[in-house]
Amino acid sequence: MPEVLVDHTDEGKTITLRVGDVLVVTLPVNMLTGLHWEVASYDREGLGPPEVDVQPPESGGAMGAGGTVAVFRFPVGTRAPASSRLVLELRGGHGRGPAEQTYAITLNIKG
């Protein structure tokens, strides 16, 4: 399956996907702060449930050090054409209270 890669530089943009693609969202995170990225909302007909992973810096540094990223992999579903928003939020602790940061992109899914 083709992967469509996006990161923090794509915030606010419209991303074109095709049925069968995998949307891979990579965002920086520092686990030592207690903050983590959560999926706030997405169209469950356009995207399947994400696989989520936190990866240390490529240089082999400690988890939580600069360069640590959260990676979300969403399979693109069968609903097309469709336009929807994907919103991720950077939250602390148990996810209560306002988000520290919000990441949002618009998805344009084609058949």
Order of alpha helices (4+ residues) and beta strands (2+ residues): beta-beta-beta-beta-beta-beta-beta-beta
